[in-house]
């Protein structure tokens, strides 16, 4: 029986443990999997990783709450540590070199990068794992101190791509190549390539394979300007939208009250959540402007519509917000195009998206 097939029953038992918040049961599951013959890499990637992905899917579908999602993630983190500690004595210790693994500044989804770090350790690399939200200046200071063969930069949120771009160019400026990974960089790594990363990998095994083949060191040079990689930014639309973010959110809330008087009766909590939703829309619009990719914005909108509907909030409220933002940004050609395409993506979804307010935007 293959390792993947062997992993299935252990996944089911680990799922039961993490949703119950039972760390001890979770550790027992993976210990038994290792004893049964699964290697540590298979336990990490074919047992634990799918369970963690299911945690996110179940939260999105509103089948588990935020507290359960947080508790399950905390249990899985402890389970990963248990596997790593047990495997430490038997891992391949052939010297391969030193690498740094961390998340883009502002990226708090650190679990994928932790899996990458542990897989690389199993394959014989010395890994400096920096965790989530690694500020770029501190990352560069670390590189000066350790001189690794590569930086593995993880990002799950597309809104962190501008920060990822800064980190990539800064690492390369001190002569360290960057291997990018995570959903933020696109299904096929298209955003990693656009931002100038030296390589991209879809998962932990892919990252290990890329490192095994070797990454040439870039010649140390001055940090590139963003327009060198992304010439479309010369139109300044991204910069202007980012700088006016607060005003756009505030004015959109005012416009919502004018268009839909019922919004004026929102509670403080409803108003706060509506403001958060509008801010997310502006953030993803800015990100799509940065990488010049309508799919970044449209995918966020359709995902958000699904999240809202799972929680009983009419997804048509998103369309109202887009219309109001479009009126405010009518002098921005690329932003207007993105908003139009986003509206079409929402309209193409099943369900009623006719104009009208929901309980929040």
ABEGO torsion letter per residue (X at the ends): XBAAAAAAAAAAAAAAAAAAGBAAAAAAAAAAAAAAGBBAAAAAAAAAAAAAAAAAAAAAAGABBAAAAAAAAAAAAAAAAAAAAAAAAABBABBAEBBBBBBBBGBABAAAAAAAAAAAAAAGBBBBBAEBGBBAAAAAAAAAAAGBABBBBBBABAAAAAAAAAAAAAAAAAGBBBBBBEAAAEAAGAAAAAAGBABBBABAAAAAAAAAAEBBBBBBBBBBBAAAABAAAAAGAAAAAAAAAAAAAAAAAAAAAAABAAAAABBAAAAAAAAAAAAAAAAAAAAAAAAGBAAAAAAAAAAAAAAAAAAGBBAAAAAAAAAAAAAAAAABAAAAAAAAAAAAAAAABBEBABBEBBABX
